Amino acid sequence: MNQSKLMSYCGMNNVKHKEILDSMVEKGMIERNEQAWGSKIIIKYSISQKGASILREILEPYEELFPRSSSSDSSDGSSDSDKND
């Protein structure tokens, strides 16, 4: 995902939050790749092996224990995670 799409997806501002991405790259959680696209440079990020490991070991069990609540609960009793499977 390129930097602009990532920031948009997360609801973040490019200028204000770039240092968060830089910190995650520095810590090895994500990988930063620059690609030439005509006269522009596109910056793309992808999850690293370390980041994927952290996701599996910490965030997934946390999400199981404390699922995110949705503002529009469904009446059929299914959870948001059921809808994403």
N, CA, C and O atoms as a MOPAC input file, in Angstrom:
PM7 MOZYME 1SCF
protein

 N      0.85500 1    -1.16100 1     0.00000 1
 C      0.00000 1     0.00000 1     0.00000 1
 C      0.90500 1     1.22800 1     0.00000 1
 O      1.90100 1     1.27200 1     0.72300 1
 N      0.56000 1     2.21600 1    -0.80500 1
 C      1.42300 1     3.39800 1    -0.80500 1
 C      1.09300 1     4.29300 1     0.40000 1
 O      0.05700 1     4.14000 1     1.04600 1
 N      2.00100 1     5.21900 1     0.67600 1
 C      1.90100 1     6.04100 1     1.88700 1
 C      0.59700 1     6.82100 1     1.94000 1
 O     -0.04000 1     6.87400 1     2.99100 1
 N      0.18500 1     7.42700 1     0.83400 1
 C     -1.04700 1     8.22500 1     0.83500 1
 C     -2.26200 1     7.35700 1     1.12900 1
 O     -3.12700 1     7.74900 1     1.91200 1
 N     -2.33900 1     6.18100 1     0.51000 1
 C     -3.47300 1     5.28400 1     0.75800 1
 C     -3.47800 1     4.78100 1     2.18900 1
 O     -4.53400 1     4.67900 1     2.81400 1
 N     -2.28800 1     4.46300 1     2.71400 1
 C     -2.18400 1     3.99900 1     4.09200 1
 C     -2.68000 1     5.06000 1     5.06400 1
 O     -3.46500 1     4.76300 1     5.96400 1
 N     -2.22800 1     6.28300 1     4.88600 1
 C     -2.65100 1     7.37500 1     5.76500 1
 C     -4.15000 1     7.63300 1     5.63500 1
 O     -4.82800 1     7.87000 1     6.63400 1
 N     -4.65800 1     7.58800 1     4.43300 1
 C     -6.08000 1     7.79000 1     4.21100 1
 C     -6.89300 1     6.68100 1     4.88400 1
 O     -7.89500 1     6.94900 1     5.54700 1
 N     -6.45000 1     5.43900 1     4.70700 1
 C     -7.13100 1     4.29200 1     5.30200 1
 C     -7.18300 1     4.40800 1     6.82400 1
 O     -8.19300 1     4.07700 1     7.44600 1
 N     -6.09400 1     4.87800 1     7.41300 1
 C     -6.00800 1     5.00700 1     8.87100 1
 C     -6.60100 1     6.31700 1     9.38400 1
 O     -6.70400 1     6.51200 1    10.59500 1
 N     -6.99100 1     7.21400 1     8.48400 1
 C     -7.53900 1     8.50000 1     8.88900 1
 C     -6.47600 1     9.42100 1     9.46000 1
 O     -6.75100 1    10.20700 1    10.36700 1
 N     -5.26500 1     9.32800 1     8.93200 1
 C     -4.14600 1    10.11100 1     9.44400 1
 C     -3.67700 1    11.11700 1     8.40300 1
 O     -3.94400 1    10.96500 1     7.21100 1
 N     -2.98300 1    12.13300 1     8.86200 1
 C     -2.42900 1    13.16000 1     8.00800 1
 C     -0.99000 1    12.79300 1     7.66100 1
 O     -0.21300 1    12.44500 1     8.55000 1
 N     -0.62200 1    12.86600 1     6.37700 1
 C      0.72900 1    12.49800 1     5.92800 1
 C      1.82600 1    13.21800 1     6.70400 1
 O      2.74100 1    12.57700 1     7.22200 1
 N      1.74200 1    14.51900 1     6.78700 1
 C      2.81300 1    15.30700 1     7.39200 1
 C      2.90800 1    15.05200 1     8.89300 1
 O      4.00400 1    14.86400 1     9.42100 1
 N      1.79000 1    15.04500 1     9.56900 1
 C      1.79800 1    14.91700 1    11.02300 1
 C      2.16400 1    13.51700 1    11.50400 1
 O      2.69500 1    13.36900 1    12.60500 1
 N      1.89500 1    12.49500 1    10.70900 1
 C      2.05500 1    11.13000 1    11.18900 1
 C      3.16500 1    10.34100 1    10.49900 1
 O      3.32600 1     9.14900 1    10.76100 1
 N      3.92500 1    10.98100 1     9.63000 1
 C      5.00300 1    10.28500 1     8.93700 1
 C      6.03000 1     9.73400 1     9.92200 1
 O      6.59900 1     8.66800 1     9.68600 1
 N      6.27000 1    10.43600 1    11.00700 1
 C      7.25600 1     9.95400 1    11.97200 1
 C      6.81100 1     8.65300 1    12.62700 1
 O      7.66200 1     7.88300 1    13.07100 1
 N      5.51000 1     8.37900 1    12.70400 1
 C      5.03200 1     7.09100 1    13.22200 1
 C      5.47200 1     5.98000 1    12.27900 1
 O      5.96300 1     4.94000 1    12.71900 1
 N      5.29300 1     6.20300 1    10.98200 1
 C      5.72400 1     5.21100 1     9.99900 1
 C      7.23600 1     5.03300 1    10.05200 1
 O      7.73200 1     3.90600 1    10.01900 1
 N      7.96700 1     6.13700 1    10.13500 1
 C      9.42700 1     6.06000 1    10.21400 1
 C      9.86500 1     5.25100 1    11.43100 1
 O     10.80800 1     4.46500 1    11.34600 1
 N      9.19100 1     5.43900 1    12.55300 1
 C      9.51000 1     4.70100 1    13.77100 1
 C      9.21600 1     3.21300 1    13.59900 1
 O      9.98900 1     2.36700 1    14.05000 1
 N      8.10300 1     2.89600 1    12.94700 1
 C      7.76400 1     1.49400 1    12.71500 1
 C      8.77300 1     0.83100 1    11.78100 1
 O      9.10600 1    -0.34000 1    11.95800 1
 N      9.26000 1     1.57700 1    10.78700 1
 C     10.29900 1     1.06200 1     9.89400 1
 C     11.57800 1     0.83300 1    10.69200 1
 O     12.21900 1    -0.21000 1    10.56000 1
 N     11.94500 1     1.80000 1    11.51100 1
 C     13.16900 1     1.71500 1    12.31900 1
 C     13.12900 1     0.51200 1    13.26000 1
 O     14.15300 1    -0.12600 1    13.50400 1
 N     11.94500 1     0.20900 1    13.78600 1
 C     11.79100 1    -0.91600 1    14.71200 1
 C     11.60500 1    -2.25000 1    13.99000 1
 O     11.52900 1    -3.30000 1    14.62800 1
 N     11.53300 1    -2.20600 1    12.66800 1
 C     11.42700 1    -3.43300 1    11.88800 1
 C     10.03300 1    -4.01000 1    11.79100 1
 O      9.87500 1    -5.17100 1    11.41300 1
 N      9.00800 1    -3.22300 1    12.12400 1
 C      7.63500 1    -3.72100 1    12.07100 1
 C      7.05600 1    -3.67100 1    10.65700 1
 O      6.24300 1    -4.51500 1    10.28200 1
 N      7.47800 1    -2.68500 1     9.88400 1
 C      7.04900 1    -2.57000 1     8.49400 1
 C      8.26700 1    -2.30000 1     7.62800 1
 O      9.31400 1    -1.88500 1     8.12400 1
 N      8.12500 1    -2.53700 1     6.33600 1
 C      9.20500 1    -2.29100 1     5.38800 1
 C      8.79500 1    -1.16400 1     4.45500 1
 O      7.64900 1    -1.09500 1     4.01200 1
 N      9.73300 1    -0.28900 1     4.16500 1
 C      9.50000 1     0.86800 1     3.29500 1
 C     10.23500 1     0.63800 1     1.98600 1
 O     11.43000 1     0.34600 1     1.97900 1
 N      9.51600 1     0.77100 1     0.87700 1
 C     10.10800 1     0.59700 1    -0.44700 1
 C      9.78000 1     1.80200 1    -1.30700 1
 O      8.62800 1     2.22800 1    -1.38400 1
 N     10.79800 1     2.34700 1    -1.95200 1
 C     10.59800 1     3.46400 1    -2.86700 1
 C     10.61900 1     2.93600 1    -4.28600 1
 O     11.48000 1     2.13400 1    -4.64800 1
 N      9.65700 1     3.39200 1    -5.09400 1
 C      9.57800 1     2.97700 1    -6.48900 1
 C      9.43900 1     4.21100 1    -7.36000 1
 O      8.64500 1     5.10700 1    -7.07400 1
 N     10.21900 1     4.24300 1    -8.42100 1
 C     10.10200 1     5.34800 1    -9.37100 1
 C      8.82700 1     5.15300 1   -10.18900 1
 O      8.52900 1     4.05500 1   -10.66000 1
 N      8.09500 1     6.23400 1   -10.34200 1
 C      6.87200 1     6.21800 1   -11.14400 1
 C      6.89800 1     7.48600 1   -11.98500 1
 O      6.38100 1     8.52800 1   -11.58300 1
 N      7.50400 1     7.37900 1   -13.15200 1
 C      7.72900 1     8.56800 1   -13.96700 1
 C      8.72600 1     9.47400 1   -13.26300 1
 O      9.81100 1     9.04000 1   -12.87700 1
 N      8.35200 1    10.72000 1   -13.10100 1
 C      9.23800 1    11.67300 1   -12.42100 1
 C      9.00400 1    11.69900 1   -10.91200 1
 O      9.65900 1    12.45800 1   -10.19700 1
 N      8.07000 1    10.87100 1   -10.42000 1
 C      7.74700 1    10.84500 1    -8.99200 1
 C      8.30700 1     9.59100 1    -8.34300 1
 O      8.59900 1     8.59600 1    -9.00700 1
 N      8.44600 1     9.66500 1    -7.05100 1
 C      8.83600 1     8.50700 1    -6.24400 1
 C      7.61500 1     8.10600 1    -5.41900 1
 O      7.05200 1     8.92100 1    -4.68900 1
 N      7.22000 1     6.85300 1    -5.54100 1
 C      6.11000 1     6.31600 1    -4.76400 1
 C      6.70900 1     5.53600 1    -3.59200 1
 O      7.59500 1     4.70300 1    -3.78400 1
 N      6.22600 1     5.80600 1    -2.38700 1
 C      6.67900 1     5.09600 1    -1.19700 1
 C      5.60500 1     4.08100 1    -0.83900 1
 O      4.44600 1     4.43200 1    -0.62300 1
 N      6.00900 1     2.82000 1    -0.78000 1
 C      5.08300 1     1.74700 1    -0.42100 1
 C      5.55500 1     1.07600 1     0.85500 1
 O      6.75400 1     0.92700 1     1.09200 1
 N      4.59300 1     0.67400 1     1.67000 1
 C      4.88100 1     0.00000 1     2.92700 1
 C      4.25500 1    -1.38900 1     2.90500 1
 O      3.18500 1    -1.59900 1     2.33300 1
 N      4.93600 1    -2.31600 1     3.53200 1
 C      4.38500 1    -3.65700 1     3.70400 1
 C      4.78900 1    -4.16100 1     5.08600 1
 O      5.77900 1    -3.71700 1     5.66600 1
 N      4.01200 1    -5.08000 1     5.58600 1
 C      4.31500 1    -5.62200 1     6.91100 1
 C      5.55300 1    -6.50300 1     6.81200 1
 O      5.72000 1    -7.24500 1     5.84400 1
 N      6.40900 1    -6.42000 1     7.80400 1
 C      7.62100 1    -7.24400 1     7.84100 1
 C      7.30000 1    -8.55600 1     8.54900 1
 O      6.21400 1    -8.73100 1     9.10300 1
 N      8.24800 1    -9.45900 1     8.52200 1
 C      8.09500 1   -10.72800 1     9.23700 1
 C      7.90200 1   -10.46500 1    10.72700 1
 O      7.06900 1   -11.10000 1    11.37300 1
 N      8.67800 1    -9.52500 1    11.26900 1
 C      8.56900 1    -9.17300 1    12.68800 1
 C      7.18500 1    -8.58800 1    12.98800 1
 O      6.57500 1    -8.92500 1    14.00300 1
 N      6.69200 1    -7.71300 1    12.10800 1
 C      5.37200 1    -7.11800 1    12.30200 1
 C      4.27100 1    -8.15700 1    12.25100 1
 O      3.32400 1    -8.09800 1    13.03500 1
 N      4.38400 1    -9.11100 1    11.33400 1
 C      3.38500 1   -10.17600 1    11.22600 1
 C      3.40900 1   -11.04900 1    12.47500 1
 O      2.36200 1   -11.49200 1    12.94800 1
 N      4.60400 1   -11.29700 1    13.00700 1
 C      4.73600 1   -12.08900 1    14.21900 1
 C      4.07600 1   -11.38400 1    15.40100 1
 O      3.36800 1   -12.01200 1    16.18800 1
 N      4.31000 1   -10.08300 1    15.52000 1
 C      3.68500 1    -9.29200 1    16.59700 1
 C      2.17100 1    -9.32400 1    16.45700 1
 O      1.45100 1    -9.44800 1    17.44700 1
 N      1.69800 1    -9.21200 1    15.23200 1
 C      0.25200 1    -9.25400 1    14.98600 1
 C     -0.33300 1   -10.57100 1    15.48000 1
 O     -1.34500 1   -10.58400 1    16.18200 1
 N      0.30600 1   -11.67600 1    15.11300 1
 C     -0.20100 1   -12.99200 1    15.51600 1
 C     -0.10600 1   -13.21300 1    17.02000 1
 O     -1.03500 1   -13.74600 1    17.62700 1
 N      0.99700 1   -12.81200 1    17.62200 1
 C      1.24200 1   -13.11200 1    19.02900 1
 C      0.51800 1   -12.19200 1    20.00600 1
 O      0.14800 1   -12.61500 1    21.10200 1
 N      0.31400 1   -10.92600 1    19.60900 1
 C     -0.23600 1    -9.94900 1    20.55400 1
 C     -1.60700 1    -9.43700 1    20.13000 1
 O     -2.57000 1    -9.52900 1    20.89100 1
 N     -1.69400 1    -8.90600 1    18.93100 1
 C     -2.92500 1    -8.23300 1    18.53900 1
 C     -4.09200 1    -9.17900 1    18.28400 1
 O     -5.21900 1    -8.87200 1    18.67100 1
 N     -3.85200 1   -10.32200 1    17.64300 1
 C     -4.96100 1   -11.24000 1    17.37600 1
 C     -5.59600 1   -11.77200 1    18.66600 1
 O     -6.82200 1   -11.76500 1    18.77400 1
 N     -4.79900 1   -12.24100 1    19.66000 1
 C     -5.42300 1   -12.66800 1    20.91800 1
 C     -6.15700 1   -11.51200 1    21.62400 1
 O     -7.20800 1   -11.72400 1    22.22900 1
 N     -5.60800 1   -10.30300 1    21.54500 1
 C     -6.27000 1    -9.14300 1    22.14400 1
 C     -7.62700 1    -8.90200 1    21.47900 1
 O     -8.62000 1    -8.64000 1    22.15700 1
 N     -7.65700 1    -8.99200 1    20.14300 1
 C     -8.91100 1    -8.79400 1    19.41200 1
 C     -9.93300 1    -9.87000 1    19.78300 1
 O    -11.13300 1    -9.59700 1    19.82900 1
 N     -9.46300 1   -11.09200 1    20.04800 1
 C    -10.38000 1   -12.15500 1    20.45800 1
 C    -10.99200 1   -11.84300 1    21.81400 1
 O    -12.19100 1   -12.03600 1    22.02000 1
 N    -10.16700 1   -11.36000 1    22.73900 1
 C    -10.65700 1   -11.04400 1    24.08200 1
 C    -11.51600 1    -9.79200 1    24.10500 1
 O    -12.52000 1    -9.73200 1    24.81500 1
 N    -11.12000 1    -8.79700 1    23.33000 1
 C    -11.80500 1    -7.51200 1    23.33200 1
 C    -12.15500 1    -7.11000 1    21.89700 1
 O    -11.51700 1    -6.22700 1    21.32400 1
 N    -13.16000 1    -7.75300 1    21.32400 1
 C    -13.50300 1    -7.42500 1    19.93500 1
 C    -13.97800 1    -5.98200 1    19.81300 1
 O    -14.57400 1    -5.41200 1    20.72600 1
 N    -13.69100 1    -5.42700 1    18.66000 1
 C    -14.13900 1    -4.05400 1    18.40300 1
 C    -15.65000 1    -4.05700 1    18.27400 1
 O    -16.22900 1    -4.92100 1    17.61500 1
 N    -16.27400 1    -3.09200 1    18.90500 1
 C    -17.72500 1    -3.00100 1    18.79300 1
 C    -18.06500 1    -2.14400 1    17.58800 1
 O    -17.34100 1    -1.20900 1    17.24600 1
 N    -19.16900 1    -2.47400 1    16.95600 1
 C    -19.58900 1    -1.67200 1    15.80300 1
 C    -20.71100 1    -0.75000 1    16.23500 1
 O    -21.46500 1    -1.05800 1    17.15800 1
 N    -20.81500 1     0.37400 1    15.56500 1
 C    -21.85600 1     1.34400 1    15.91300 1
 C    -23.21500 1     0.87100 1    15.45400 1
 O    -24.23300 1     1.31200 1    15.98800 1
 N    -23.25500 1    -0.02500 1    14.46600 1
 C    -24.53400 1    -0.55500 1    13.98400 1
 C    -24.53700 1    -2.06100 1    14.18100 1
 O    -24.17100 1    -2.81500 1    13.27900 1
 N    -24.95700 1    -2.50100 1    15.37800 1
 C    -25.00800 1    -3.93000 1    15.66700 1
 C    -26.07000 1    -4.59200 1    14.81400 1
 O    -27.14300 1    -4.03000 1    14.59400 1
 N    -25.76800 1    -5.79500 1    14.33300 1
 C    -26.73100 1    -6.50200 1    13.49500 1
 C    -27.75000 1    -7.20400 1    14.37100 1
 O    -27.45200 1    -7.56100 1    15.51100 1
 N    -28.93400 1    -7.40100 1    13.85500 1
 C    -29.99800 1    -8.03100 1    14.61200 1
 C    -29.95500 1    -9.54700 1    14.51200 1
 O    -30.69600 1   -10.22900 1    15.22100 1
 N    -29.08900 1   -10.09800 1    13.63300 1
 C    -29.03000 1   -11.54700 1    13.47800 1
 C    -28.07100 1   -12.21200 1    14.45500 1
 O    -27.90900 1   -13.43200 1    14.43100 1
 N    -27.43400 1   -11.42200 1    15.31600 1
 C    -26.56300 1   -11.96500 1    16.33500 1
 C    -25.16000 1   -12.27100 1    15.87400 1
 O    -24.34400 1   -12.73000 1    16.67300 1
 N    -24.84700 1   -12.03500 1    14.60900 1
 C    -23.49400 1   -12.30300 1    14.13300 1
 C    -22.59100 1   -11.13300 1    14.48200 1
 O    -23.02400 1    -9.98200 1    14.53200 1
 N    -21.33600 1   -11.45200 1    14.72100 1
 C    -20.38000 1   -10.41600 1    15.06200 1
 C    -19.72900 1    -9.89100 1    13.81100 1
 O    -19.87600 1   -10.46900 1    12.73400 1
 N    -18.99600 1    -8.77800 1    13.95100 1
 C    -18.26300 1    -8.20800 1    12.81700 1
 C    -17.25500 1    -9.20700 1    12.26200 1
 O    -17.03500 1    -9.26900 1    11.05200 1
 N    -16.63600 1    -9.99400 1    13.15900 1
 C    -15.63900 1   -10.94700 1    12.68400 1
 C    -16.29100 1   -12.04800 1    11.86700 1
 O    -15.65700 1   -12.59900 1    10.96700 1
 N    -17.55800 1   -12.38700 1    12.16200 1
 C    -18.26800 1   -13.37200 1    11.34700 1
 C    -18.46700 1   -12.86600 1     9.93800 1
 O    -18.42500 1   -13.64500 1     8.98500 1
 N    -18.68300 1   -11.58100 1     9.79500 1
 C    -18.95600 1   -10.98500 1     8.49500 1
 C    -17.70200 1   -10.93600 1     7.64000 1
 O    -17.79200 1   -10.94500 1     6.41300 1
 N    -16.51900 1   -10.88200 1     8.27700 1
 C    -15.27100 1   -10.77000 1     7.53600 1
 C    -14.70400 1   -12.10700 1     7.11700 1
 O    -13.73200 1   -12.14500 1     6.36300 1
 N    -15.27900 1   -13.21000 1     7.58000 1
 C    -14.75900 1   -14.54400 1     7.23100 1
 C    -15.20600 1   -14.96400 1     5.85100 1
 O    -14.86200 1   -16.05500 1     5.39600 1

